[in-house]
Amino acid sequence: MTGTFPNVSISTERLVLRPLDEDDVSALTEMMNDEQVGAWTDVPQPFTRDRARLWITEYAPVERAGGRGLDLVVTEFLTQRLVGIVQLARTDWHVRSTELSYIVAPWARGEGYASEAALATAQWLFRDQKFERIELRTAADNTASQQVAQKIGCISEGVLRNACIAHHRTQDGTWTDVRTDYIVWSLLPEDLEDADEQLADTGGFASYAAWN
């Protein structure tokens, strides 16, 4: 059984999650060149405008069309400023499960945007797409990402030892690989009861398919 995620926009009181657009090239490039993004993801450094454009025009559409995942830009509702990205990957349409990850731009951290965007995405997956499981993986030392997982109601299932490669910038400015553990988290529909109340306090969310 296979499926494909729709082109969709998900909105909360503060945020709009929408498909990537070529107008996002500059902000996406700047976000991906951030030190923390380089440390905790496998995004090539330096991240060029050409890579951003390739992601937007080729990688993201191919992943969605192939049923493997979905990439959504996170923007502020009022300013339309790009503040992050949410990704779904390794989607299993038979099991109705997918892996969720998120990145927040350095200029938008500390506002609770990651948890708000992740929670709205989870609610859309469970309610509109009828998914039964969302998985998150956080590096053992990435406490900020772990706090997001906990805030949206995820349950820690265990540790994948030595399964993650993080990155450390050396004194000469180059990056070196550092092996660490993955913490595996899961979120099921019944786990959202408490998180639903939190999002209700911020105005809830709505989804709009066939986004243009």
C-alpha positions as CSV (number, residue, x, y, z in Angstrom):
1,M,0.0,0.0,0.0
2,T,1.4,3.3,-1.0
3,G,0.2,6.9,-0.8
4,T,1.3,10.5,-1.4
5,F,1.0,13.5,0.9
6,P,-1.1,16.3,-0.6
7,N,0.2,19.8,-1.2
8,V,-1.0,21.3,2.0
9,S,-0.9,24.4,4.2
10,I,-1.3,24.0,7.9
11,S,-1.9,27.1,10.0
12,T,-1.8,27.9,13.7
13,E,-2.5,31.2,15.4
14,R,1.2,32.2,14.8
15,L,2.5,30.1,12.0
16,V,1.8,28.9,8.5
17,L,3.4,25.6,7.3
18,R,3.4,25.4,3.5
19,P,5.3,23.8,0.6
20,L,8.7,25.3,-0.3
21,D,8.8,28.0,-2.9
22,E,11.7,29.5,-4.9
23,D,11.2,32.7,-3.0
24,D,12.5,30.8,0.0
25,V,16.0,30.3,-1.4
26,S,17.8,33.2,0.4
27,A,16.2,32.5,3.9
28,L,16.6,28.8,3.5
29,T,20.3,29.2,2.6
30,E,20.9,31.4,5.6
31,M,19.2,29.1,8.0
32,M,21.0,26.0,6.8
33,N,24.4,27.7,7.3
34,D,23.8,28.2,11.0
35,E,26.2,26.6,13.4
36,Q,23.6,24.5,15.2
37,V,22.2,23.2,12.0
38,G,25.7,22.2,10.9
39,A,26.2,20.4,14.2
40,W,23.0,18.4,14.4
41,T,22.1,17.6,10.8
42,D,23.8,16.1,7.8
43,V,23.2,19.3,5.7
44,P,26.4,20.0,3.7
45,Q,28.4,22.9,4.9
46,P,28.7,25.5,3.5
47,F,25.1,25.3,2.3
48,T,24.8,27.1,-1.0
49,R,22.0,28.9,-2.8
50,D,22.2,26.2,-5.5
51,R,21.6,23.5,-3.0
52,A,18.7,25.4,-1.6
53,R,17.2,25.8,-5.1
54,L,17.8,22.1,-5.8
55,W,16.0,21.1,-2.6
56,I,13.0,23.3,-3.5
57,T,12.7,22.4,-7.1
58,E,13.8,18.8,-7.2
59,Y,14.4,17.0,-4.0
60,A,11.2,18.0,-2.1
61,P,8.8,17.4,-5.0
62,V,10.4,14.0,-5.8
63,E,10.1,12.9,-2.2
64,R,6.5,13.9,-2.0
65,A,5.6,12.4,-5.4
66,G,7.3,9.1,-4.4
67,G,5.3,8.9,-1.2
68,R,8.4,9.0,1.0
69,G,7.9,12.3,2.8
70,L,6.9,15.9,2.9
71,D,8.9,19.1,3.4
72,L,7.0,22.2,4.8
73,V,8.5,25.6,5.4
74,V,7.4,27.2,8.6
75,T,6.6,31.0,8.4
76,E,5.2,33.5,10.8
77,F,1.6,34.2,10.1
78,L,1.8,38.0,10.3
79,T,5.2,38.7,8.8
80,Q,5.5,35.7,6.4
81,R,9.1,35.4,7.6
82,L,10.7,32.0,7.3
83,V,11.4,30.7,10.8
84,G,12.0,27.0,10.2
85,I,11.2,23.8,8.4
86,V,9.3,20.6,9.2
87,Q,10.1,17.3,7.4
88,L,8.4,14.0,7.1
89,A,10.6,11.1,5.9
90,R,10.8,7.3,5.8
91,T,7.0,7.1,5.5
92,D,5.4,3.6,5.6
93,W,1.9,3.8,4.2
94,H,1.0,0.3,5.2
95,V,1.9,0.8,8.8
96,R,0.7,4.5,8.6
97,S,3.9,5.8,10.2
98,T,6.4,8.5,9.4
99,E,9.5,10.1,10.9
100,L,9.2,13.8,11.9
101,S,12.1,16.3,12.1
102,Y,12.3,20.0,12.5
103,I,14.8,22.9,12.2
104,V,14.3,26.4,13.6
105,A,16.2,29.4,12.2
106,P,18.6,31.1,14.6
107,W,16.6,34.3,14.4
108,A,13.4,32.6,15.6
109,R,14.6,30.3,18.5
110,G,13.2,30.6,21.9
111,E,9.6,31.4,20.7
112,G,8.2,27.9,20.9
113,Y,7.9,27.6,17.1
114,A,9.3,24.1,16.8
115,S,6.9,22.5,19.2
116,E,3.9,24.5,17.8
117,A,4.8,23.5,14.2
118,A,5.5,19.9,15.1
119,L,2.3,19.5,17.1
120,A,0.2,21.0,14.3
121,T,1.8,18.6,11.9
122,A,1.2,15.7,14.2
123,Q,-2.5,16.6,14.6
124,W,-2.9,16.9,10.8
125,L,-1.2,13.5,10.3
126,F,-3.4,11.8,12.8
127,R,-6.7,13.4,12.0
128,D,-6.6,14.2,8.3
129,Q,-4.2,11.5,7.1
130,K,-5.2,8.8,9.5
131,F,-1.6,8.0,10.6
132,E,-1.1,5.7,13.6
133,R,2.5,6.5,14.6
134,I,5.1,9.3,14.3
135,E,8.7,8.7,15.2
136,L,11.3,11.2,16.2
137,R,15.1,10.7,16.6
138,T,17.2,13.2,18.6
139,A,20.9,13.1,19.1
140,A,21.8,12.3,22.7
141,D,23.3,15.7,23.4
142,N,20.7,17.8,21.5
143,T,18.6,18.8,24.5
144,A,16.7,21.5,22.7
145,S,15.3,18.9,20.2
146,Q,14.5,16.5,23.1
147,Q,12.5,19.3,24.9
148,V,10.4,19.7,21.8
149,A,9.7,16.0,21.6
150,Q,8.7,16.0,25.3
151,K,6.5,19.1,25.0
152,I,4.4,17.7,22.2
153,G,3.7,14.5,24.2
154,C,6.3,12.0,22.7
155,I,7.2,8.9,24.6
156,S,10.9,7.9,24.8
157,E,11.2,4.4,23.6
158,G,14.9,3.8,23.9
159,V,18.4,4.5,22.6
160,L,20.1,3.5,19.4
161,R,23.7,3.3,20.5
162,N,26.4,5.0,18.4
163,A,23.8,5.4,15.6
164,C,24.1,9.2,15.1
165,I,26.8,11.3,13.5
166,A,26.9,14.8,14.9
167,H,29.4,17.4,13.8
168,H,31.9,19.6,15.6
169,R,33.7,22.7,14.1
170,T,37.4,22.6,14.8
171,Q,39.7,25.6,15.5
172,D,40.7,25.9,11.9
173,G,37.0,26.2,10.8
174,T,36.6,22.7,9.4
175,W,33.9,20.2,10.5
176,T,34.7,16.8,12.0
177,D,32.3,13.9,12.6
178,V,31.5,12.9,16.2
179,R,29.6,9.7,16.9
180,T,26.8,9.7,19.4
181,D,23.6,7.9,20.3
182,Y,20.1,8.5,19.0
183,I,17.1,8.7,21.4
184,V,14.0,7.3,19.7
185,W,10.7,8.9,20.5
186,S,7.2,8.0,19.4
187,L,3.9,9.8,19.2
188,L,0.5,8.0,18.9
189,P,-2.9,9.5,18.5
190,E,-3.8,8.9,22.1
191,D,-0.6,10.7,23.2
192,L,-2.0,14.0,21.9
193,E,-4.7,14.6,24.5
194,D,-2.6,16.8,26.8
195,A,-0.8,18.4,23.9
196,D,-4.2,19.3,22.3
197,E,-5.0,21.4,25.3
198,Q,-1.8,23.3,24.9
199,L,-2.4,24.1,21.3
200,A,-6.0,25.0,22.0
201,D,-4.7,27.8,24.2
202,T,-2.9,29.2,21.1
203,G,-5.9,29.1,18.8
204,G,-5.7,25.6,17.3
205,F,-4.9,24.9,13.6
206,A,-6.5,24.5,10.2
207,S,-5.3,22.7,7.1
208,Y,-5.8,23.7,3.5
209,A,-5.1,21.1,0.8
210,A,-4.1,21.8,-2.8
211,W,-1.9,24.7,-1.7
212,N,-1.0,27.0,-4.6
